[in-house]
Amino acid sequence: MTRLVHKELSGGVATITLDSPPNRNALSVRLLGDLEERLGWALSEPEARVIVLTGTGPVFCSGADLKEQRATPATGAADAPVTASFPEILSLIWESPKPVVCRLNGTARAGGLGLVAACDFAIAPESASFAFSEVRLGVVPAMISVPVLRRLDPRAAAEYFLTGEVFDAARAAEIGLLTRAVPAGELDATVARYAEMLIKGGPEALAITKRLVRELPQVSFEEGLRQMTTLSAQRFTSAEGQEGIAAFMEKRAPAWVPPVP
C-alpha cells in the first residue's frame, strides 16, 4: 500500500511530507498512522537534528477526513476515526526534544492547524489562508485547542474559533499562529535558514530550552530564578557546554554540528 507520508534525511534535517493531495492531505486514519510512524523514525534517528513537517499540493492539511468520518460507523465517541492517533501525534510534536519546523506548502484548516500550532516554528507563504471551521460543521476545535490556545492571543482565539472566519497569513503571524509569513518564492530559503540555525545549537541545550519556553512562564519569579540558577550551573559544567565553550574559544564548529558535505 502506498504511503501517505514520506520521509527524507539530509544534512541533519529529517523532512516529513504529507502526500495525499486528492483529499487535500486530510487527516485520515491511514495518513495519521503513517505520520505517527514517520515522527517516531525522526525522533529516534540519531542523525536527525531538526524535523521539518510539510505537505504536497496547494493545501498543507484540510483537517479531518470528513468523508471517512461520515462513512465509518462508530459505536461511541471513542471509536470515531477523528480520534485515531491524532492526540499521540500532537504530543509527539509538542514534546519532541528536537526542534520541529512546519513548512506550510499552502492553506490549512481545522485539524491541520493543530499540527501547525504544535510545531516550534511555522513558516507559510503569504498566499495561504486559514480557518477554524469546526463550529460551522457543528463540531468543536477540541483536540487542537490544546496546542493552539498556547499560541494564539486570547481575543484572536475567541474571534476565529467562534466565527470560523477565514484569515490570511499576515493575520496568522500577527496573532501567533505562524512564526513568519513570507513570499512564496522565499519559503524554502526561510525554512532552510531556520534549520541551519537550529543545527548549530547543542542537542541537549535545545531540548532543555524547548521545555523552558513551555514551562517557565507558569513558575513564580523567585522559584524561576532558583531553578534557573541551578540549571545554568549544570549546563556550563556539562560535557556539551564545555565542548561549546571550547569550540567558541578555538574558533571551530562544535562536535554536534554536522560536517559540510
LUMGU-606765 format. One record per residue: residue number from 1; residue in one letter; y, z, x of N, C-alpha, C in turn. Coordinates in pm, whole numbers, plus 50000, padded with zeros to 5 digits. Atoms other than C-alpha are relative to their C-alpha. Layout:
BEGIN
NUM, a, Y, Z, X, Y, Z, X, Y, Z, X
...
! end
This chain:
BEGIN
1, m, 49881, 50000, 50084, 50000, 50000, 50000, 50125, 50000, 50088
2, t, 49878, 50012, 49921, 50343, 49904, 50133, 50081, 50128, 49994
3, r, 49916, 49881, 49993, 50555, 50195, 50249, 50137, 49971, 49941
4, l, 49866, 50013, 50055, 50881, 50251, 50064, 50105, 50065, 50088
5, v, 49908, 49939, 49904, 51034, 50443, 50355, 49949, 49967, 50140
6, h, 50039, 50039, 49865, 51030, 50316, 50713, 50057, 50095, 50104
7, k, 49953, 49914, 49892, 51076, 50492, 51045, 50017, 49917, 50127
8, e, 49976, 50064, 49871, 51209, 50392, 51386, 50057, 50104, 50095
9, l, 49950, 49907, 49900, 51275, 50583, 51707, 50054, 49921, 50118
10, s, 49938, 50071, 49888, 51517, 50457, 51970, 50110, 50085, 50060
11, g, 49895, 49928, 49931, 51726, 50637, 52230, 50026, 50139, 49948
12, g, 49985, 49865, 50052, 51663, 50978, 52080, 50039, 50008, 49855
13, v, 49960, 50004, 50141, 51762, 50868, 51728, 49883, 49954, 49914
14, a, 50104, 50036, 50096, 51500, 50869, 51452, 50068, 49950, 49874
15, t, 49938, 50059, 50120, 51608, 50633, 51175, 49896, 49991, 49889
16, i, 50087, 50000, 50118, 51450, 50680, 50832, 50070, 49917, 49893
17, t, 49937, 50098, 50089, 51515, 50394, 50588, 49930, 49992, 49866
18, l, 50052, 50022, 50136, 51467, 50392, 50211, 49995, 49850, 49976
19, d, 50016, 50145, 50013, 51330, 50046, 50133, 49929, 49966, 49869
20, s, 50051, 50036, 50133, 51282, 49998, 49760, 50113, 49935, 49921
21, p, 49882, 50060, 50064, 51569, 49762, 49669, 49981, 49953, 49856
22, p, 50011, 50045, 50139, 51417, 49630, 49343, 50042, 50105, 49898
23, n, 49954, 49896, 50092, 51484, 49968, 49181, 50114, 50082, 50061
24, r, 49881, 49941, 49937, 51789, 50047, 49397, 49967, 50131, 50072
25, n, 50044, 49883, 49923, 51598, 50294, 49614, 49994, 50126, 49915
26, a, 50011, 49886, 50091, 51534, 50518, 49315, 49895, 50098, 50052
27, l, 50087, 49893, 49952, 51357, 50849, 49375, 49871, 50005, 49919
28, s, 50132, 50001, 50063, 51011, 50753, 49253, 49908, 50097, 50072
29, v, 50098, 49911, 49937, 50709, 50969, 49325, 49953, 49941, 50132
30, r, 50045, 50065, 49876, 50594, 50713, 49585, 50105, 50009, 50109
31, l, 49894, 49996, 49898, 50929, 50697, 49761, 50018, 50143, 50052
32, l, 49985, 49861, 49957, 50960, 51076, 49766, 49887, 50043, 50093
33, g, 50113, 49968, 49913, 50612, 51108, 49913, 50015, 49941, 50138
34, d, 49977, 50066, 49870, 50693, 50857, 50186, 50114, 50068, 50076
35, l, 49885, 49938, 49935, 51028, 51021, 50255, 49964, 50136, 50059
36, e, 50041, 49869, 49948, 50875, 51366, 50293, 49916, 49984, 50127
37, e, 50084, 50024, 49882, 50617, 51227, 50537, 50084, 49955, 50119
38, r, 49916, 50050, 49891, 50881, 51043, 50741, 50089, 50110, 50056
39, l, 49919, 49889, 49952, 51102, 51350, 50759, 49917, 50095, 50085
40, g, 50089, 49916, 49921, 50806, 51555, 50879, 49976, 49942, 50138
41, w, 50018, 50068, 49871, 50748, 51297, 51151, 50121, 50019, 50090
42, a, 49878, 49990, 49919, 51111, 51303, 51268, 50022, 50143, 50049
43, l, 49979, 49861, 49961, 51123, 51682, 51273, 49902, 50046, 50107
44, s, 50102, 49957, 49903, 50803, 51712, 51477, 49997, 49913, 50126
45, e, 50000, 50090, 49885, 50871, 51423, 51717, 50094, 50054, 50109
46, p, 49916, 49940, 49895, 50996, 51576, 52047, 50113, 49909, 50047
47, e, 49898, 50092, 49950, 51188, 51262, 52145, 50112, 49974, 49899
48, a, 49898, 50020, 50102, 51382, 51256, 51817, 50101, 50114, 50008
49, r, 49896, 49898, 49986, 51708, 51442, 51879, 50095, 50000, 49880
50, v, 49912, 50016, 50115, 51909, 51311, 51583, 49926, 49918, 49896
51, i, 50063, 50074, 50110, 51791, 51188, 51243, 50109, 49926, 49922
52, v, 49909, 50080, 50083, 51970, 50905, 51059, 49924, 49957, 49875
53, l, 50059, 50038, 50128, 51889, 50857, 50691, 50084, 49889, 49938
54, t, 49927, 50113, 50056, 51982, 50520, 50541, 49914, 49926, 49898
55, g, 50075, 50077, 50097, 51866, 50252, 50299, 50021, 49851, 50018
56, t, 49983, 50145, 49999, 51830, 49880, 50242, 50063, 49955, 49868
57, g, 49939, 50053, 50121, 52015, 49664, 49992, 50140, 50055, 49978
58, p, 49862, 49958, 50027, 52355, 49729, 49829, 50015, 50143, 49952
59, v, 49996, 49863, 50053, 52261, 50075, 49697, 49922, 50093, 50092
60, f, 50070, 49902, 49918, 52175, 50378, 49908, 49889, 50066, 49919
61, c, 50101, 49938, 50087, 51999, 50561, 49624, 50061, 50018, 49862
62, s, 49949, 49997, 50137, 52040, 50536, 49246, 49961, 50126, 49924
63, g, 50044, 49879, 50068, 51888, 50876, 49170, 49857, 49990, 49952
64, a, 50138, 49997, 50052, 51572, 50949, 48973, 49960, 49863, 49946
65, d, 50055, 50124, 50055, 51348, 50657, 48878, 49983, 50020, 49850
66, l, 50000, 49972, 50144, 51426, 50656, 48505, 49884, 49933, 49928
67, k, 50116, 50064, 50062, 51151, 50408, 48418, 49876, 50087, 50018
68, e, 50113, 49913, 49973, 50900, 50638, 48581, 50009, 50128, 49917
69, q, 49982, 49877, 50080, 51046, 50943, 48405, 49958, 49976, 49854
70, r, 50030, 50030, 50140, 51004, 50770, 48070, 49853, 49962, 49980
71, a, 50135, 50053, 50015, 50666, 50612, 48135, 49891, 50102, 50030
72, t, 50101, 49904, 49959, 50489, 50913, 48283, 50006, 50122, 49911
73, p, 49997, 49884, 50090, 50399, 51168, 48015, 49980, 50129, 50079
74, a, 50012, 49869, 49935, 50440, 51530, 48120, 49966, 50104, 49896
75, t, 50038, 49894, 50093, 50274, 51827, 47952, 50100, 50115, 50003
76, g, 49899, 49895, 49988, 50558, 52052, 48069, 50098, 49964, 50108
77, a, 49895, 50030, 49902, 50866, 52069, 48286, 49946, 49992, 50142
78, a, 50054, 49998, 49863, 50656, 52145, 48595, 49930, 49869, 50036
79, d, 50071, 50125, 49975, 50478, 51811, 48554, 50092, 49879, 50006
80, a, 49907, 50113, 50003, 50792, 51595, 48533, 50006, 49933, 50136
81, p, 49997, 50070, 49871, 50793, 51324, 48802, 50124, 50032, 50084
82, v, 49876, 49976, 49927, 51152, 51413, 48893, 49987, 50116, 50098
83, t, 50013, 49884, 49910, 51039, 51741, 49050, 49920, 49962, 50124
84, a, 50082, 50051, 49888, 50769, 51575, 49270, 50021, 50084, 50125
85, s, 49975, 49926, 49875, 50856, 51669, 49630, 50149, 50006, 50033
86, f, 49856, 50003, 49973, 51235, 51647, 49590, 50056, 50132, 50051
87, p, 49947, 49874, 49946, 51305, 52020, 49637, 49961, 50021, 50145
88, e, 50045, 49985, 49861, 51098, 52022, 49956, 50079, 49908, 50094
89, i, 49925, 50096, 49918, 51283, 51714, 50085, 50142, 50050, 50024
90, l, 49866, 49946, 49983, 51624, 51868, 50022, 50000, 50117, 50099
91, s, 50011, 49887, 49906, 51510, 52181, 50207, 49976, 49952, 50142
92, l, 50027, 50053, 49866, 51372, 51979, 50499, 50128, 49950, 50066
93, i, 49875, 50054, 49945, 51706, 51803, 50544, 50099, 50113, 50028
94, w, 49901, 49892, 49987, 51924, 52111, 50487, 49964, 50095, 50114
95, e, 50043, 49903, 49900, 51718, 52338, 50713, 49963, 49936, 50134
96, s, 50038, 50069, 49877, 51650, 52075, 50980, 50074, 50055, 50121
97, p, 49932, 49956, 49878, 51719, 52213, 51329, 50066, 49883, 50074
98, k, 49941, 50119, 49940, 51806, 51856, 51427, 50111, 49948, 49908
99, p, 49893, 50053, 50085, 52136, 51708, 51305, 49952, 49878, 49921
100, v, 50037, 50112, 50087, 52092, 51467, 51014, 50127, 49929, 49955
101, v, 49886, 50083, 50037, 52339, 51183, 50960, 49958, 49905, 49888
102, c, 50027, 50094, 50109, 52341, 50998, 50628, 50089, 49878, 50020
103, r, 49930, 50128, 49989, 52436, 50634, 50681, 49985, 49930, 49866
104, l, 50010, 50061, 50131, 52510, 50517, 50330, 50023, 49850, 50012
105, n, 49987, 50145, 49997, 52446, 50145, 50312, 50075, 49948, 49878
106, g, 49930, 50041, 50120, 52615, 50140, 49972, 50014, 50116, 49903
107, t, 49976, 49907, 50110, 52658, 50313, 49640, 49892, 50106, 49988
108, a, 50097, 49895, 50029, 52489, 50641, 49543, 50033, 50062, 49865
109, r, 49984, 49938, 50131, 52434, 50805, 49209, 49907, 50121, 49989
110, a, 50084, 49888, 50045, 52300, 51134, 49074, 49916, 50059, 50113
111, g, 50087, 49940, 49900, 51995, 51248, 49274, 50023, 49950, 50141
112, g, 49970, 50052, 49867, 52093, 51022, 49561, 50108, 50080, 50069
113, l, 49893, 49920, 49943, 52399, 51241, 49608, 49949, 50135, 50051
114, g, 50062, 49881, 49943, 52169, 51536, 49667, 49959, 49976, 50143
115, l, 50036, 50035, 49863, 52037, 51358, 49975, 50125, 49996, 50088
116, v, 49875, 50010, 49924, 52394, 51285, 50087, 50052, 50139, 50036
117, a, 49944, 49866, 49978, 52505, 51646, 50047, 49915, 50085, 50092
118, a, 50089, 49920, 49916, 52200, 51788, 50222, 50016, 49968, 50148
119, c, 49983, 50042, 49860, 52278, 51592, 50541, 50122, 50067, 50062
120, d, 49888, 49937, 49929, 52509, 51736, 50806, 50122, 49910, 50003
121, f, 49892, 50098, 49997, 52718, 51418, 50820, 49966, 49891, 49898
122, a, 50020, 50111, 50094, 52766, 51142, 50563, 50110, 49898, 50022
123, i, 49906, 50109, 49972, 52930, 50811, 50653, 49972, 49887, 49902
124, a, 50020, 50105, 50101, 52986, 50545, 50388, 50105, 49892, 50015
125, p, 49899, 50106, 50002, 53160, 50209, 50357, 50102, 50029, 49890
126, e, 49894, 49975, 50097, 53490, 50220, 50172, 49970, 49935, 49865
127, s, 50033, 50071, 50124, 53341, 49983, 49912, 49901, 50076, 49912
128, a, 50103, 49927, 50076, 53077, 50237, 49800, 50064, 50081, 49888
129, s, 49954, 49915, 50110, 53111, 50423, 49472, 49895, 50106, 49971
130, f, 50085, 49883, 50021, 52964, 50750, 49350, 50018, 50053, 49858
131, a, 49987, 49935, 50131, 52891, 50933, 49025, 49885, 50099, 49980
132, f, 50100, 49905, 50048, 52711, 51240, 48899, 49981, 49967, 49853
133, s, 50011, 50060, 50134, 52590, 51055, 48593, 49905, 50075, 49907
134, e, 50105, 49932, 50076, 52336, 51310, 48468, 50040, 50035, 49857
135, v, 49965, 49955, 50135, 52530, 51451, 48171, 50007, 49886, 49900
136, r, 49993, 50114, 50091, 52573, 51102, 48027, 49861, 49955, 49956
137, l, 50139, 50026, 50041, 52192, 51083, 48009, 49940, 50119, 49927
138, g, 50051, 49880, 50065, 52162, 51427, 47853, 49918, 50088, 50091
139, v, 50069, 49914, 49904, 52024, 51580, 48171, 50106, 50071, 50086
140, v, 49911, 49913, 49923, 52173, 51809, 48435, 49983, 49973, 50149
141, p, 50012, 50012, 49854, 52252, 51772, 48809, 49947, 50131, 50058
142, a, 50055, 49867, 49973, 52020, 52067, 48864, 49965, 50022, 50147
143, m, 50044, 49978, 49862, 51834, 52044, 49196, 50108, 49962, 50100
144, i, 49901, 50046, 49902, 52110, 51850, 49368, 50120, 50092, 50007
145, s, 49884, 49912, 49998, 52369, 52111, 49273, 49989, 50102, 50113
146, v, 50016, 49901, 49894, 52221, 52343, 49536, 50070, 49955, 50129
147, p, 49922, 50043, 49885, 52342, 52134, 49834, 50140, 49951, 49964
148, v, 49871, 50061, 50033, 52626, 51956, 49650, 50109, 50105, 49983
149, l, 49897, 49899, 50023, 52808, 52273, 49541, 50037, 50075, 50127
150, r, 49963, 49943, 49870, 52803, 52388, 49902, 50092, 49907, 50079
151, r, 49913, 50099, 49933, 53001, 52076, 49998, 50131, 49978, 49925
152, l, 49886, 50045, 50078, 53239, 51999, 49713, 50101, 50110, 49973
153, d, 49895, 49915, 50052, 53571, 52151, 49627, 49963, 50039, 49856
154, p, 50045, 49957, 50134, 53502, 52362, 49311, 50063, 49923, 49884
155, r, 49935, 50074, 50107, 53760, 52183, 49097, 49943, 49859, 49989
156, a, 50056, 50135, 50001, 53621, 51845, 49200, 49858, 50001, 49946
157, a, 50137, 49990, 50051, 53266, 51960, 49129, 50001, 50006, 49848
158, a, 49991, 49990, 50146, 53364, 52058, 48775, 50042, 49866, 49939
159, e, 49951, 50128, 50052, 53551, 51730, 48725, 49890, 49896, 49993
160, y, 50095, 50111, 49995, 53274, 51496, 48832, 49863, 50035, 49944
161, f, 50125, 49959, 50063, 52971, 51699, 48722, 50011, 49988, 49847
162, l, 49986, 49994, 50145, 53111, 51732, 48369, 50038, 49867, 49936
163, t, 49957, 50127, 50059, 53265, 51388, 48319, 49906, 49884, 50030
164, g, 50084, 50113, 49960, 53016, 51164, 48501, 50081, 49881, 50047
165, e, 49912, 50110, 49961, 53315, 50953, 48611, 49962, 49944, 50137
166, v, 50022, 50066, 49871, 53269, 50701, 48892, 50123, 50021, 50088
167, f, 49889, 49984, 49906, 53480, 50769, 49202, 49968, 49926, 50129
168, d, 50017, 50085, 49883, 53535, 50580, 49524, 49975, 50082, 50127
169, a, 50036, 49935, 49874, 53451, 50657, 49887, 50114, 50084, 50056
170, a, 49886, 49923, 49951, 53802, 50771, 49975, 50007, 50135, 49930
171, r, 49999, 49874, 50077, 53788, 51031, 49698, 49880, 50087, 50041
172, a, 50118, 49925, 49959, 53435, 51131, 49804, 50024, 50074, 50131
173, a, 49966, 49934, 49874, 53565, 51207, 50153, 50102, 50111, 49978
174, e, 49895, 49902, 50029, 53866, 51392, 50012, 49943, 50131, 49945
175, i, 50053, 49880, 50065, 53651, 51634, 49809, 49884, 50063, 50077
176, g, 50101, 49938, 49915, 53396, 51699, 50084, 49860, 49944, 49987
177, l, 50133, 50058, 50013, 53103, 51483, 49975, 49965, 49915, 50122
178, l, 50019, 50083, 49882, 53148, 51246, 50270, 50073, 50059, 50120
179, t, 49928, 49967, 49877, 53240, 51308, 50631, 50110, 49897, 50022
180, r, 49904, 50109, 49981, 53409, 50969, 50656, 49968, 49883, 49908
181, a, 50012, 50131, 50066, 53469, 50653, 50456, 50065, 49900, 50093
182, v, 49951, 50095, 49900, 53510, 50354, 50685, 49985, 49857, 49948
183, p, 50023, 50141, 50036, 53547, 49975, 50654, 49854, 49963, 50027
184, a, 50142, 50036, 49988, 53203, 49816, 50610, 49965, 49952, 50140
185, g, 50026, 50053, 49866, 53232, 49642, 50946, 49996, 50106, 50108
186, e, 49999, 49892, 49902, 53276, 49977, 51120, 49891, 50103, 49976
187, l, 50100, 49901, 50038, 52984, 50158, 50956, 49902, 50030, 50114
188, d, 50101, 49980, 49896, 52722, 50105, 51227, 50060, 50064, 50125
189, a, 49936, 49946, 49880, 52963, 50178, 51512, 50036, 50147, 49979
190, t, 49964, 49861, 50027, 53077, 50501, 51344, 49878, 50090, 50003
191, v, 50124, 49922, 49999, 52722, 50623, 51285, 49948, 50015, 50143
192, a, 50045, 49995, 49861, 52629, 50533, 51644, 50084, 50096, 50083
193, r, 49911, 49909, 49926, 52931, 50725, 51773, 49963, 50145, 49974
194, y, 50041, 49864, 50033, 52827, 51039, 51588, 49866, 50034, 50065
195, a, 50131, 49975, 49939, 52466, 51005, 51707, 50013, 50023, 50150
196, e, 49981, 49987, 49855, 52581, 50960, 52065, 50060, 50136, 50035
197, m, 49940, 49870, 49975, 52798, 51272, 52046, 49899, 50113, 49979
198, l, 50097, 49896, 50032, 52519, 51478, 51888, 49892, 50013, 50105
199, i, 50106, 49998, 49899, 52262, 51380, 52150, 50046, 50075, 50125
200, k, 49948, 49929, 49882, 52490, 51533, 52416, 49992, 50151, 49985
201, g, 50010, 49857, 50023, 52451, 51876, 52257, 49861, 50053, 50032
202, g, 50130, 49938, 49974, 52174, 52114, 52362, 49922, 50017, 49870
203, p, 50078, 49990, 50124, 51890, 52108, 52105, 50002, 50140, 49938
204, e, 49997, 49864, 50052, 51878, 52487, 52073, 50140, 50034, 49949
205, a, 49862, 49970, 50039, 52257, 52513, 52059, 50036, 49932, 49868
206, l, 49972, 50072, 50125, 52276, 52250, 51784, 49933, 50070, 49882
207, a, 50072, 49934, 50109, 52011, 52424, 51573, 50067, 50132, 49962
208, i, 49935, 49871, 50027, 52183, 52763, 51608, 50136, 49979, 49937
209, t, 49867, 50026, 50054, 52526, 52618, 51540, 49993, 49952, 49856
210, k, 50020, 50042, 50139, 52398, 52446, 51225, 49984, 50121, 49909
211, r, 50025, 49880, 50079, 52274, 52781, 51098, 50127, 50086, 49990
212, l, 49875, 49922, 49998, 52600, 52950, 51199, 50099, 49944, 49897
213, v, 49907, 50063, 50094, 52807, 52699, 50999, 49962, 50032, 49856
214, r, 50047, 49972, 50136, 52592, 52763, 50691, 50016, 50146, 49962
215, e, 50017, 49859, 50036, 52560, 53140, 50709, 50118, 50091, 50033
216, l, 49897, 49906, 49956, 52856, 53296, 50891, 50109, 50024, 49897
217, p, 49895, 49972, 50099, 53112, 53246, 50610, 49962, 50107, 49897
218, q, 50044, 49899, 50097, 52901, 53483, 50397, 50002, 50142, 50057
219, v, 50003, 49871, 49932, 52929, 53767, 50651, 50142, 50054, 50012
220, s, 49868, 49940, 49984, 53219, 54013, 50673, 50056, 49970, 50139
221, f, 49934, 50033, 49873, 53473, 53960, 50952, 49947, 50088, 50113
222, e, 50044, 49910, 49894, 53370, 54269, 51150, 49854, 49978, 50035
223, e, 50142, 50025, 49973, 52998, 54202, 51110, 49982, 49867, 50070
224, g, 50006, 50129, 49934, 53056, 53841, 51207, 50032, 50011, 50148
225, l, 49965, 49982, 49859, 53227, 53946, 51530, 49888, 50070, 50076
226, r, 50109, 49928, 49934, 52945, 54187, 51610, 49883, 49906, 50029
227, q, 50113, 50091, 49983, 52675, 53924, 51555, 50032, 49891, 50102
228, m, 49964, 50112, 49912, 52864, 53651, 51739, 50021, 50044, 50145
229, t, 49990, 49948, 49864, 52934, 53873, 52041, 49863, 50001, 50066
230, t, 50138, 49998, 49950, 52559, 53922, 52082, 49950, 49858, 50025
231, l, 50047, 50138, 49988, 52487, 53554, 52021, 50065, 49930, 50120
232, s, 49931, 50063, 49889, 52750, 53443, 52273, 49936, 50040, 50133
233, a, 50062, 49954, 49877, 52596, 53657, 52546, 49860, 49941, 50018
234, q, 50136, 50056, 49994, 52246, 53534, 52460, 50004, 49854, 50044
235, r, 49996, 50143, 49970, 52348, 53170, 52482, 50052, 49972, 50141
236, f, 49951, 50021, 49864, 52544, 53197, 52806, 49892, 50033, 50104
237, t, 50106, 49963, 49905, 52240, 53359, 52970, 49868, 49928, 49974
238, s, 50124, 50073, 50031, 51979, 53131, 52809, 49976, 49889, 50101
239, a, 50033, 50110, 49908, 51798, 52864, 53010, 50081, 49876, 49965
240, e, 49924, 50119, 50041, 51968, 52592, 52804, 50147, 50015, 50037
241, g, 49862, 49976, 49965, 52310, 52750, 52852, 50025, 49989, 50149
242, q, 49985, 50006, 49855, 52259, 52788, 53225, 49990, 49856, 50051
243, e, 50013, 50140, 49962, 52147, 52424, 53253, 50127, 49924, 49963
244, g, 49878, 50068, 50041, 52452, 52307, 53058, 50117, 50032, 50090
245, i, 49891, 49961, 49911, 52690, 52504, 53277, 49982, 49936, 50138
246, a, 50027, 50061, 49870, 52520, 52381, 53594, 50031, 49851, 49999
247, a, 49974, 50143, 50011, 52537, 52021, 53474, 50150, 49971, 50000
248, f, 49855, 50018, 50005, 52907, 52057, 53398, 50062, 50018, 50139
249, m, 49945, 49972, 49867, 52981, 52207, 53740, 49962, 49892, 50101
250, e, 50050, 50102, 49907, 52772, 51940, 53916, 50037, 49859, 49957
251, k, 49954, 50131, 50052, 52929, 51658, 53710, 49884, 49904, 49976
252, r, 50116, 50081, 50037, 52596, 51529, 53578, 49965, 50028, 49855
253, a, 50045, 49978, 50137, 52429, 51495, 53239, 49897, 50112, 49996
254, p, 50103, 49897, 50011, 52225, 51797, 53122, 49862, 49938, 49983
255, a, 50138, 50050, 50005, 51846, 51762, 53127, 49960, 49951, 49862
256, w, 50042, 50038, 50135, 51829, 51726, 52749, 50056, 49866, 49955
257, v, 49942, 50130, 50038, 52037, 51405, 52737, 49904, 49889, 50043
258, p, 50092, 50110, 49964, 51803, 51101, 52724, 50063, 49908, 50102
259, p, 49945, 50093, 49903, 51842, 50865, 53018, 50043, 49870, 49935
260, v, 49954, 50128, 50053, 52035, 50545, 52952, 49900, 49892, 50035
261, p, 50100, 50104, 49973, 51787, 50254, 52915, 50051, 49899, 50103
! end
